[in-house]
Amino acid sequence: MSDELSTAQVAERFSVTPANVRLWCKRGLFPHAREVQESRGSVWRIPEKDLKGFKPPKKTGRPPKPPAEPVETQAEAKPKRGRKRAA
């Protein structure tokens, strides 16, 4: 069908990788997408109608690390409380 797109074409539209589009297909985000066996292996065909109103899911995973806090120098460090030792 001419109104079906490849994963590469869909990836280009949404500025993502074809691997992301294949993952979306496997998750069922394109309800009418179908996996087709070709001589080079299986490929996904995504109908144009599935792209209308589609918004890519937000990225998930580990959040970025917070910025490191500056290390205190010994001169800036607060004196510790407690018993004083006899010299």
RODOFI-127360 format. One record per residue: residue in three letters; x, y, z of N, C-alpha, C in turn. Coordinates in steps of 0.1 Angstrom, whole numbers, padded with zeros to 4 digits, always signed. Layout:
! residues N
alaXYZXYZXYZ ...
This chain:
! residues 87
met+0008-0012+0000+0000+0000+0000+0009+0012+0000 ser+0004+0023-0007+0012+0035-0008+0011+0044+0004 asp+0001+0042+0013-0001+0050+0024+0006+0044+0037 glu+0014+0034+0035+0021+0028+0046+0036+0033+0045 leu+0041+0035+0057+0055+0040+0058+0064+0030+0065 ser+0077+0031+0062+0087+0022+0069+0091+0029+0082 thr+0098+0021+0090+0102+0026+0103+0112+0038+0101 ala+0120+0037+0090+0130+0048+0087+0122+0061+0084 gln+0111+0060+0076+0104+0072+0072+0097+0078+0085 val+0092+0070+0093+0085+0075+0105+0095+0081+0115 ala+0107+0074+0116+0118+0079+0124+0122+0093+0120 glu+0123+0095+0107+0127+0108+0102+0117+0119+0105 arg+0104+0116+0105+0094+0125+0108+0094+0130+0123 phe+0098+0121+0131+0098+0124+0146+0112+0126+0152 ser+0122+0126+0143+0136+0129+0147+0140+0119+0158 val+0138+0106+0155+0142+0095+0164+0149+0085+0156 thr+0154+0074+0162+0160+0063+0154+0149+0053+0150 pro+0152+0046+0139+0143+0035+0135+0141+0025+0146 ala+0151+0023+0154+0149+0013+0166+0138+0018+0175 asn+0137+0031+0177+0126+0036+0186+0113+0033+0180 val+0112+0035+0167+0099+0033+0160+0095+0018+0161 arg+0105+0009+0159+0102-0005+0160+0097-0009+0174 leu+0103-0002+0184+0099-0004+0198+0084+0000+0200 trp+0081+0012+0194+0067+0017+0195+0058+0008+0189 cys+0062+0002+0177+0053-0008+0171+0051-0020+0179 lys+0061-0025+0185+0060-0037+0194+0051-0034+0206 arg+0052-0021+0211+0044-0017+0223+0029-0015+0219 gly+0026-0014+0206+0012-0012+0201+0008+0003+0201 leu+0018+0012+0200+0015+0026+0199+0009+0030+0185 phe+0012+0022+0175+0006+0023+0162-0004+0012+0160 pro-0017+0014+0163-0026+0003+0164-0028-0005+0151 his-0025+0000+0139-0027-0007+0127-0014-0011+0120 ala-0003-0009+0127+0010-0013+0121+0011-0028+0120 arg+0018-0033+0110+0019-0047+0108+0033-0051+0105 glu+0037-0062+0110+0051-0067+0107+0050-0077+0095 val+0058-0074+0085+0058-0081+0072+0072-0088+0070 gln+0071-0101+0066+0083-0108+0063+0088-0105+0049 glu+0100-0101+0047+0106-0098+0034+0119-0107+0033 ser+0125-0106+0021+0137-0114+0019+0148-0111+0029 arg+0149-0098+0033+0160-0094+0043+0156-0096+0057 gly+0144-0100+0060+0139-0102+0073+0125-0095+0075 ser+0121-0094+0088+0108-0087+0090+0110-0072+0091 val+0100-0065+0086+0100-0051+0086+0086-0046+0090 trp+0085-0035+0096+0072-0029+0100+0067-0020+0090 arg+0054-0020+0087+0047-0011+0079+0037-0003+0087 ile+0038+0010+0087+0029+0018+0096+0020+0027+0087 pro+0007+0025+0089-0002+0033+0080-0001+0048+0084 glu-0003+0056+0074-0003+0071+0076-0013+0075+0086 lys-0025+0069+0086-0035+0073+0096-0031+0071+0110 asp-0022+0062+0113-0017+0060+0127-0009+0072+0132 leu-0003+0080+0123+0005+0091+0126-0002+0104+0129 lys-0015+0104+0125-0023+0116+0128-0025+0118+0143 gly-0020+0129+0148-0022+0132+0163-0013+0124+0172 phe-0004+0116+0166+0006+0108+0174+0016+0118+0180 lys+0019+0116+0193+0029+0123+0200+0039+0113+0206 pro+0052+0114+0202+0061+0104+0208+0061+0104+0223 pro+0063+0092+0229+0063+0091+0243+0076+0098+0249 lys+0075+0103+0261+0086+0110+0267+0097+0100+0270 lys+0109+0105+0270+0120+0096+0274+0119+0091+0288 thr+0123+0079+0290+0122+0073+0303+0136+0068+0307 gly+0138+0063+0319+0151+0058+0323+0156+0066+0335 arg+0168+0064+0337+0175+0070+0349+0176+0085+0347 pro+0172+0093+0357+0173+0107+0356+0188+0111+0357 pro+0191+0123+0351+0206+0127+0352+0210+0129+0366 lys+0223+0127+0368+0229+0130+0382+0229+0144+0385 pro+0226+0148+0398+0227+0162+0401+0241+0167+0401 pro+0243+0180+0399+0257+0185+0399+0264+0182+0413 ala+0277+0179+0412+0284+0176+0424+0286+0189+0433 glu+0285+0187+0446+0286+0198+0455+0301+0201+0457 pro+0305+0213+0459+0319+0216+0461+0324+0210+0473 val+0336+0206+0473+0343+0199+0484+0348+0210+0494 glu+0345+0208+0507+0349+0218+0517+0364+0216+0519 thr+0371+0227+0521+0385+0225+0525+0385+0225+0540 gln+0396+0221+0546+0397+0219+0560+0396+0232+0567 ala+0400+0243+0561+0399+0256+0567+0384+0261+0568 glu+0376+0256+0558+0362+0260+0558+0354+0251+0567 ala+0359+0239+0569+0351+0229+0577+0348+0235+0591 lys+0336+0231+0596+0333+0235+0610+0340+0226+0620 pro+0344+0232+0631+0351+0224+0641+0341+0213+0646 lys+0345+0201+0649+0337+0191+0654+0335+0193+0669 arg+0323+0190+0673+0320+0191+0688+0323+0177+0694 gly+0326+0178+0707+0330+0166+0714+0340+0169+0725 arg+0345+0159+0731+0355+0160+0741+0368+0164+0735 lys+0375+0172+0742+0389+0176+0738+0398+0165+0744 arg+0408+0162+0736+0418+0152+0741+0429+0160+0748 ala+0434+0154+0758+0445+0159+0766+0458+0157+0757 ala+0466+0168+0757+0478+0167+0749+0489+0161+0756 
